[in-house]
Amino acid sequence: MAGANIGMRHARRAWRLAPLAALLGSALLTASPSHASPWARADGEIFLSTRADYFIAQEDAPPGSGLAPSRFERFETNSYAEYGLTRTLTIGGKIAYGTSTYSDSYAAGSQSGFSEIEGFAQYEIFRGRRSVLSVKLTGAAPAGLNAGARPELIANGAGAELRALYGRNLFSKPCKIFAGVEAGYRKRFGDDADQIRADALVGAEPAKNILLLIEALSSTSMRNEAGDGADYDVVKLQPSAVWRFSRRFSLQAGVTHEIGGRNLVLGDTYFLSFWTIF
């Protein structure tokens, strides 16, 4: 009888996972993130994000050369999902499909494809009254030459990342303010350099249906690439605002500004994201 009850629980959990599997499958076909929070999803809760990005980067030609500036543009759609598998374990994934164009004085071209495919599992180690600590393991597929990715970021091998996440509620009055920090090491299984990635976030809720976010995102190369493998550093600043127009649905708008980097042309991303929780 106990075995039958366990089997029924697994069956119910499989049915609860079905919407998540359907979303990820449809994203692959229709090319339809938001970072994982240090706080785990509630058991059985699903979070979905569909995001549209426009990225542009331009590099001026040397003065007096008579050459046109090089210009890279990309339109991209992202589908991101999280599922609370248990009270402390969250699983999820992200799929990005992009169409990019590049032009300079010598050539112009366009390409489309899946520029990012990731899956992850995140375990909540500790949760106190005001703070939480989690660890996250991510696997990423490579973004190939025809993937619509930026030329400097194209990968020729898969990657895996181990990351620690810490979040804390700082204040509850006069408005709720919270912060989070993350740090991880991404191993690249190809010619690309490994990376240390570190992110920080501060959020505030000035009203019940308004959330303001400011994020700092960084990737630092370990410079252990082989041959022509990707080797770059980048630091980004990302302010955004979220409007919760119902209990389940929210809309986020923001910009990602690349404030520094090495071995890549800096640019800006403008994005709009639709969030759903059920």
N, C-alpha and C positions, 0 to 999 in steps of 0.2 A: 504493500500500500504506500509506503514511504517513497519507493522508487517511482510509482505512478504519479505521486504528487510532484516530485522533482521534474519528471518528464513534462507535466502540465505547465509548471513554472517556466521551463525552457521554451515550450511552445508559445506561451503568452509573450515571452521576451522576444522571440523571433518575429511575431506579428508586430510588436512595437518597433522593431528595427526596420520593418518593411518600408515605411515612408522615407527613412534615411537612405536606404539602398536605392530606392526609386529616384530620389533626387540626384544622387551621384551618378547613377546610370544615365538619367536624362541629360545631365550636364555634359557628359561625354558626347552625346549625340547632338545636342542643340547648341553647344558652346556657350552655354549660359555661363574680407576675411576678417578682417577682424582677427586680431590675435587671440589665442586662447587665454582666458583669464586665469590667474593663480587659483581662484575659487573654482572648485569642481562643479559641474552641472548636477542638479538634483537627479536622483535616481529616476530614470525613465524620461527625463526632459530632453527635448531636441531644440537646438538653436540652428537657424539657417540664415545665411547672408548671401545675397546676390549683389554684386558690385560691378559698376562700369567705370573704367579708367580712361583718361586721355593723358598720355605722356609726351613731352616734347623736350628735345635737347638740341642745341645748335652751337657749332664751333666756328668762329670767324677764321677766315683765311689770313695768312701773314700779310701785314700791311704792304701795299705796293705790288702784290703778286698778281692782281687782276683776277683772282679766282673767286668763285662764289663760295659762301659759307657751306659747310656740311650740315645737314639737317636730318634728324631722326625723329619720327613720330610713330606712336603706337596707340591703337584703340584696343582695349582688352576688356573681357568680361571674366569675372571670378565667381565661382560657387564654393562656398565654405560651409561646413557642417560640423556640429558637435553633438554627441549623444551621451547622456549620463548612464553608463552601463551599470554602475553601482553608486553608492553614496560617495565613494572616494575615487572612482575610476571613470575618466572621461575619454572617449575615443572620437576620432573625427578625421577630416580630410579637406583638401583644397584642390580645386582644378581651375586653371586659368587658360583661356584661349585668346590669342592676340593676332591682330593684323598690323604689320609694321611697314613703313616706307622709309627709304633712305635715299638721299640725293646729295651730290656735290658737283663740281665742275666737270667730272669725268664720267659719271654714271648715275643711274637712278634705278631703283627696283622696289618691289613689294613682295612680302611673303606672309603666310598665315600658318598657324598651327598651335598646338598645345604648348604653352611656354612654361607651365608649372603644374606638376602633379605631386601631391604630398599626402601622406597618411600619418597619423600620430596616435599615441596613447599617453595619457597624462594621469599621474597618480598623486593624490593629495596626501602628503605625509603628516601634516599637522594643521589643525584649525583651532585658533583661540577665539576669544571674544572679539578681538579687533584685527587679528592678523592670520595669515595662512601661508603655508610653505608647500610647494609641489615640485615634482620632477616630471619631465616630459621627454619622450623618445619619438623622433620623427624620421621617417624614411622618405626620400625624394627621388623622383625619376629625373634623368638628364633632360635639359632643354637643347635640342639639336639645332643644326644649321637652318632647318626649315621651320623652326618653331615660333617665329615671330618675336623672339627674344632680342634684347639689345646685343649688338655684336660683342661688346666687352664682357657680357655676362653669360655667353653661350657655354654650356657645360658638355663635356664629352664622356661623362660617367655619372652614375648614381651617387647619392649622398646619404649620410645618416648623421643625426644630431642628437646629443644629450644636453638637456637644458634644465636649469633650476629656476623656479619662479617664486617670488615673494610678494605678497600684497598686504596692505594695511589700510584700515579705515582711520583717517587722521582726525577728522572733526565731524560732528553731527549737527552743530549749530554754529552760526546762523544758517549754514547750508552744509550738506554732506560733501566732504572732500576726502578722496582716497588716493592712494599711490601704489605703484607696482614697479618692481625691477626684475629683469630677467638676464641671464647670462648662459651661453651655451657654446659648445665646440662642435663644429660641423666637419666631419670627415668626408673627403671627396674621393671616390673610388675610380679615379681616372687620372688625367694629367693635370687637372686643376688643383690650385693651392687649397689646403684646408683653411677654415675660417674660425675666428672667434667672433661671436655675435652677442651684442649687449643692447638691451632696450630698457627704456624707462618711461613711465606714464604717470601723469597727474590728471585726475578727473574731479569735476565739481558739478553738483546738482543745484543750481540756483532756484529752480522750480521743479515741481513734481514731474513734469513732462519734458524737461530740458536737461540735457547732459552735455557738458563742455569738456573736451579732451585735448591734451597736449602731449605728444609722444616724441621721444628722441630715439632713433633707430640707427644702429651702426653695425658694419661688417668690416673686420680687419683681417687681411690675408696673413697666413703664416709663412708666405713666400717659399713654399716647398713644392711649387709647381714643376712639372716636367715638360720640356719642349715648349709648345705653344699653348699650354694650359692656361685657363683664366687665372689672373692674378690682379686683384683690385681691392681698394679700400673705399668705403663710402660712409658718410654720416648724413642722416636725414632728420628734418624737423617736420612734424606732422600735426598741425592743429585741425580740429574738426568739431562739429556740433551735431548732436543727435536730438531729434524730435520724436518723443513717444506719443503717437496720436491715438493709441489704444493700448489695452493691457498686453496684447500680443505683438503689435506691429510698431516698428520704429523706422525712421529715415535718417541717414547720416550723410553729411556733406563736408568735404574738406579738401586740403591740398597737402601734398608731400613735397617739400622743398629740399633738394640736395645741397647742403651748405658746405661740403668739403669732400674731397676724394682723391684717389690716385689711379691712374691708368684707365680713366673713363671720363667721358664728357658729361658734365653735370646738367641736370634738367629738373623739370617739375612735373608732378602728376596731379591732375584734378579728378576727383572721384565723387561718386554718388552711390550709396549703398542702402539696400532695403533689408531690414532685420525682421525675423519671425521667431517666436518662441512658442512651442506647444508640447 
